[in-house]
C-alpha cells in the first residue's frame, strides 16, 4: 500500500512539473561567516559561505561574491569541502569571484543544516572597510527545484600596516628587463605561436614571480597555453583560453643563482583567431629576488600578425559511441565523441555538444584521452557544454582513424527521450587547415525506475591482515546510491568500494541501496574472515645527499637512527592549502613524503614493521606521497575513481638538484603525483 501511494504521489508530482515548470524550493538563508572580520594590511582571513538549511537536499550551486571596496581587500583563495565535486571558480586574486560545485555522490541529504558551500580567503591590501556580499546565487536541490535563498553580507575591516618586525626592511633590488622571444611572428587562423617571457638578468637571484600579460586586440588571438621551466616550482596561472592571464611560480630549490642572465620565466602559447595584428604586453609584474627585494623591471611588448583564413582541410565525420542508450533517472551513460578520420593530423579542437531535451538529462562529466593537453570544458552539470584540447606533443598522426576526442557522462533526470547533438565545431589539422566535419546525433532514453534488490560479491573473503577486499555491487533495479558497512566500523558510499581490514576477526558486511522508489538492504553474516600474520621486522637505510632530499619512511612503528648532519626541521606538503608544513624530524610518519636537509652525505636508519600497502587520499592538484617497502609500478596502482590521477610522476634527484619523471615507486623515496579530483590511490 505504501509503495502504491508513493508511486501515485510521484506520478502527480511529475504531472505538476510538466504543467507548471520547476518550482522554487523553500527559501533558506546564505550566511557569510568570517573567522576574523578585522585584519591588518597583508594579513589574510577566511570567510565560510554557509547555507543554514537544505530542506530538499543539494545537487549543486553557483554563487558570485563581491567586495564593495576593491582597493581595501582582495579574494585570493577558494577552497571546497570534501563532498563538493568538480569545483570551479574564476581567476584569483580578484574583487569579484564565482564559485561552483556539484554534489555528485549525493552526500548532502534533505534536511541538512549549517552547510558550508565553500571557504573564501581574503587578504587586506589598504586600510579601510569593505563589505563582502553575495551578488548572485543559483542553488539547486535534489528534486529539480531551485532555492529562493536570502543572503547576508559581512563587513571586513583592514587596519593600519603592522609595526615592523626585527627583520630589516627590504630595499629595492637592482633593475632588470622583461621581454618576449621572438620579437614578432606571423601565423594564420587556427595556427599557434610560442613566446618565451625572458628576464634579461637576475643580479640578486630570484625567489618567485607573478606577471600578467595581455593581448591588445582580443579578437585577433587568444592565449591558450602556459608552460614553465623545470626550476619553476608550484606554477599557477589564470584560466585558459584568455586574452589576459597571470603566470606565477617560485624557485623553491634556489636553482636560479645571483647574476643569471637570459632567464626564461615561462612560455606562452598563442592561437590566431581572425586576421589582424595584436600586441602581447606585460601589464603587471611582481618579481622578488633572494635578498628580500623586488625588481623594478622595464618591459617590452611583442607583435603577432594573423594572416588570411587557411584553406579548408579534408572532410571528416563526428559521431558518438554507443549509437543510443537506455537508462533510468539517476543512472549515468557514457558516450565517446569520435572523429572518424584525421587525414592531415590534429592540432586541437573546440566542440559544443547539447541535449535537445534538457529536462530529461544533464551532462555531468567530461574526460579526455592522454594525448589531449590543456583540456578545458564548460561548467557542469549543463545541457550544453563546450570541450576543447590541443595535441601539443604531436601524438595524433596523419591518417589516424576512429579517434576519441573526449568522453561525456550523461545523467538521466526524468523519463523521456533526448538527442545528444554537436552544435558547433572547430577542429584544426597540422597543416594550418580546419576540418569541415559531418555530424551525427545520438539518442538517449530515460525510463521509469524499477524495484531494487540489494546484492554484492567480493573478490576475496579470507586472508591475513591487512586484507584488502574489492566489493562489487550486483544489485538489481538500478539503484542510485549505495551505503556499505564493512563490519569493522568503516563505511563507504561508493558503488564498488575497496576496503582493507587491518585486524584479525570475522566480519558481517551490509549493503543498502536506494533510488527514488525506495531502499533495500542485504547483510552477509561472517562474510569476511581475517587472520593474523606475524609482522616482518626490517631495517631500511635512507642515504641523503648534501642539500634537500625528498624521502619517505616505508616502516611502521619505526625506531629512527638520525645522523648529526640532518636538520631537525622537516617539511611536508599540505595540498588543501598548497603550502608546506614544518615539523620535527623525530615525527617522521609512514605513507607521507618529506623534504629533509643534510649538511653532508649521511644515512637515516629506520627499523620496524614493513609497510606493504596504504591508501593515499589525494586532493585536486599536486600531492606528495610516500612509498612502501617493496618497489611498485605506478601504472599498477588502483585509483578510485578511475582516471582521477595523471600518469606523470616525479621524484627529486638531490645530486642533480632537479625533478625527474619515473614509473616506479622505490622504497625510501617520496613522489609528486597530480590528481584531477578528490580520489584515493591504493599504494601496494
C-alpha positions, -999 to 999 in steps of 0.1 A, spaced: 0 0 0 28 24 9 46 17 -24 14 23 -44 9 56 -26 45 67 -33 41 58 -70 8 78 -72 25 107 -55 55 106 -78 31 105 -109 12 136 -96 45 154 -89 57 147 -125 24 160 -139 27 192 -119 63 198 -130 53 192 -167 24 216 -163 40 244 -144 78 241 -147 103 238 -119 90 252 -86 115 270 -64 123 252 -32 120 268 3 140 299 9 169 292 33 195 319 42 231 321 30 254 334 56 290 347 53 309 336 85 342 354 89 369 338 111 382 373 118 365 404 104 394 427 113 428 422 99 460 441 91 475 451 57 490 419 42 472 396 67 446 371 55 413 358 69 388 331 59 351 335 53 328 305 52 298 306 28 272 288 49 237 277 39 216 274 71 194 246 57 187 225 26 152 211 31 152 193 -2 189 183 -4 215 198 -27 226 190 -63 249 219 -70 255 256 -66 269 287 -85 275 317 -62 291 351 -70 306 371 -42 320 407 -44 339 432 -24 323 467 -24 357 484 -20 383 465 -42 411 488 -30 408 476 6 410 438 2 412 410 -24 398 375 -26 429 353 -30 417 318 -25 386 295 -27 385 260 -11 357 235 -10 345 207 14 351 171 5 316 165 -8 319 192 -34 327 175 -68 341 192 -99 347 226 -81 354 256 -104 359 292 -97 371 323 -116 406 336 -117 423 348 -85 432 372 -70 400 393 -77 374 415 -60 345 395 -76 346 358 -80 322 330 -88 324 296 -71 305 265 -82 304 227 -74 280 198 -75 271 170 -50 278 142 -75 277 114 -48 245 126 -31 264 133 1 241 162 12 208 147 23 175 165 26 172 185 59 210 191 63 217 223 82 246 248 85 261 235 53 295 251 42 294 255 4 329 269 1 355 289 21 370 322 8 404 335 17 407 374 18 438 395 20 439 430 34 456 455 10 450 490 23 434 504 55 396 508 52 363 489 54 346 469 27 315 447 26 317 411 13 283 404 -4 267 376 -24 256 393 -56 242 362 -74 232 327 -63 219 296 -81 214 267 -57 196 236 -70 180 210 -48 177 172 -54 141 174 -67 146 196 -98 139 228 -78 160 259 -72 162 276 -38 150 312 -35 176 320 -9 181 352 11 216 365 16 236 385 41 268 405 37 296 408 62 319 438 68 357 434 66 379 460 82 416 464 73 437 483 99 470 501 96 501 484 84 515 464 114 546 476 132 578 464 116 595 432 129 632 430 137 637 418 101 654 447 82 631 465 58 637 451 22 655 476 0 646 479 -37 665 453 -58 686 460 -89 667 468 -121 662 443 -148 643 439 -181 614 417 -193 609 409 -230 594 383 -253 612 360 -277 607 361 -307 600 398 -311 572 392 -336 555 363 -355 531 358 -383 506 329 -383 472 321 -398 438 315 -380 440 283 -360 478 282 -360 498 286 -328 529 306 -319 551 303 -288 566 332 -270 592 329 -242 589 355 -214 626 363 -207 642 382 -178 675 396 -191 693 394 -157 688 385 -121 716 403 -103 705 392 -68 689 358 -77 651 350 -80 627 337 -53 595 340 -74 573 359 -98 537 369 -106 534 385 -140 502 395 -160 503 395 -198 476 408 -221 466 410 -258 457 444 -270 433 430 -296 414 400 -281 395 393 -313 427 386 -332 443 359 -310 440 341 -276 464 329 -250 458 291 -250 487 277 -230 514 284 -204 543 262 -196 572 266 -172 609 256 -170 620 227 -146 632 251 -119 598 267 -115 581 251 -85 543 252 -78 534 270 -110 499 286 -113 482 306 -140 448 321 -148 421 302 -167 427 295 -204 420 304 -231 420 341 -223 432 375 -236 447 384 -202 464 358 -179 486 359 -149 515 334 -145 534 327 -113 559 303 -98 587 302 -71 623 290 -71 618 267 -41 652 249 -45 673 280 -52 682 269 -87 685 305 -100 717 320 -87 727 356 -84 738 370 -118 718 346 -140 711 361 -175 685 354 -202 662 336 -178 630 321 -193 603 326 -167 575 308 -187 564 301 -223 531 313 -237 512 296 -265 490 320 -286 464 308 -312 454 330 -341 416 335 -344 409 362 -370 431 382 -394 447 413 -378 476 424 -356 478 425 -318 505 433 -293 514 410 -264 522 432 -234 533 429 -198 506 448 -178 518 439 -142 549 424 -127 560 413 -92 595 397 -93 612 391 -60 649 384 -55 667 363 -29 676 392 -6 640 404 3 639 429 -25 616 434 -55 629 441 -90 616 471 -109 617 458 -145 615 476 -177 591 458 -202 589 453 -239 559 442 -260 558 418 -289 537 417 -320 517 389 -336 501 391 -370 473 367 -381 470 363 -418 441 352 -440 419 323 -431 435 289 -440 421 269 -469 396 242 -459 412 209 -449 400 174 -457 365 164 -447 358 142 -417 329 130 -396 320 133 -359 297 108 -341 290 93 -307 296 58 -294 273 40 -285 247 50 -310 220 51 -283 214 40 -247 186 34 -222 190 43 -185 168 53 -155 167 85 -135 199 89 -115 218 64 -137 247 75 -160 256 67 -195 290 74 -211 294 85 -247 327 87 -267 329 117 -291 347 100 -321 363 116 -352 363 90 -379 395 101 -396 422 129 -394 438 128 -428 461 158 -420 466 151 -383 451 171 -355 464 202 -336 434 209 -315 396 211 -312 368 232 -297 334 214 -300 300 222 -284 276 194 -276 240 199 -265 209 179 -252 177 187 -271 155 180 -241 173 194 -210 146 182 -185 154 145 -195 191 145 -187 222 166 -178 258 164 -190 277 159 -157 312 148 -167 339 152 -194 371 132 -196 399 133 -221 424 108 -236 461 110 -226 472 129 -258 448 158 -251 469 185 -235 454 215 -216 418 202 -217 391 227 -208 353 225 -208 322 245 -198 307 244 -163 289 212 -152 262 200 -149 247 215 -180 225 208 -210 251 223 -234 289 223 -229 320 231 -250 350 208 -249 385 217 -261 421 204 -260 453 205 -281 477 179 -293 508 197 -280 531 167 -284 520 157 -319 507 123 -307 479 122 -333 494 111 -367 481 120 -401 456 94 -413 446 81 -379 410 67 -377 383 63 -350 400 90 -328 382 96 -295 383 133 -287 367 131 -253 342 111 -232 309 126 -220 290 114 -189 252 119 -191 229 116 -160 192 107 -165 169 131 -147 133 123 -158 116 98 -181 117 108 -217 139 109 -248 166 134 -258 192 137 -286 228 145 -279 239 168 -307 270 185 -320 261 222 -323 294 239 -331 329 226 -342 364 240 -347 388 212 -355 423 223 -367 447 200 -385 485 201 -385 489 220 -418 471 252 -408 437 240 -421 403 235 -404 382 204 -409 345 206 -421 330 176 -403 297 159 -409 280 153 -376 257 125 -363 234 128 -333 228 101 -307 196 92 -288 193 87 -250 162 72 -234 154 76 -197 129 50 -184 110 47 -152 129 32 -122 122 -4 -113 122 -21 -79 155 -30 -64 171 -60 -47 204 -55 -29 232 -79 -36 270 -79 -38 302 -100 -42 338 -98 -30 370 -108 -48 384 -124 -16 367 -134 16 395 -149 37 432 -140 43 457 -125 66 457 -89 80 460 -65 64 434 -79 39 423 -57 10 389 -67 -4 373 -54 -36 335 -53 -32 312 -53 -63 276 -42 -63 254 -67 -82 220 -53 -71 191 -53 -95 166 -25 -101 191 4 -109 200 19 -75 213 54 -75 230 55 -41 249 29 -21 258 26 17 283 0 28 290 -12 64 321 -34 64 316 -46 100 348 -31 115 334 4 119 343 16 84 317 26 58 316 38 22 291 53 -3 310 41 -34 292 17 -57 322 -7 -59 344 2 -29 378 -13 -19 383 -18 18 413 -30 39 407 -50 71 436 -42 94 428 -66 123 420 -103 126 384 -112 131 351 -123 114 331 -95 99 294 -90 87 291 -69 56 259 -49 48 249 -31 16 220 -7 15 209 5 -20 184 33 -27 167 51 -56 136 73 -59 114 42 -55 128 31 -21 155 12 -3 167 -24 1 194 -39 23 214 -72 24 237 -84 52 261 -113 47 269 -127 81 305 -137 89 313 -129 52 350 -118 57 374 -138 78 408 -122 86 437 -139 105 469 -125 120 503 -128 103 535 -122 122 548 -88 111 581 -86 93 606 -65 113 631 -49 89 656 -21 86 659 3 58 687 28 52 679 61 35 711 77 20 710 116 20 730 140 -2 741 175 9 712 199 5 675 190 1 663 154 -2 627 141 -8 622 109 13 596 87 29 597 60 56 582 27 44 583 14 80 556 15 107 564 19 144 598 29 132 628 33 155 649 60 139 687 65 140 694 101 129 729 113 120 741 147 132 743 160 97 705 160 93 684 192 101 659 189 129 632 206 109 615 188 80 587 198 56 557 181 42 532 195 17 495 203 25 477 201 -8 444 216 6 461 250 12 490 244 -13 517 252 12 544 234 32 541 225 69 572 223 92 576 196 119 604 179 139 623 151 122 616 128 150 579 128 139 586 112 105 555 91 97 550 64 71 529 70 39 539 106 37 566 125 17 591 149 34 617 174 24 648 167 46 680 188 45 715 175 52 748 193 55 769 163 42 764 128 29 748 107 56 722 79 62 689 77 82 683 42 95 647 31 103 638 -3 120 603 -16 124 574 -33 106 574 -33 68 547 -11 53 533 -31 24 502 -11 14 483 21 23 456 43 8 466 79 -1 436 104 -1 446 129 -29 434 165 -34 430 181 -68 464 194 -79 499 182 -68 502 158 -38 534 145 -21 531 107 -13 554 81 2 565 47 -8 560 11 5 587 -14 15 589 -30 -19 592 -13 -54 558 -10 -72 550 2 -107 528 33 -107 507 20 -136 497 -10 -114 482 11 -86 445 13 -82 428 47 -83 392 54 -71 375 69 -91 393 55 -121 412 81 -142 415 107 -114 453 106 -113 476 117 -141 503 93 -151 532 118 -148 551 110 -115 581 130 -104 609 122 -79 637 146 -68 673 139 -77 694 156 -50 727 150 -69 713 169 -100 690 191 -78 661 186 -103 629 167 -108 628 135 -129 599 115 -144 596 80 -130 573 50 -134 583 30 -103 579 39 -66 610 28 -49 614 23 -11 625 54 8 617 80 -18 588 104 -20 570 114 -51 548 142 -66 516 130 -82 488 151 -97 451 145 -92 422 160 -113 397 155 -84 395 142 -49 403 105 -51 421 76 -33 453 60 -45 459 24 -32 497 21 -29 506 -17 -27 
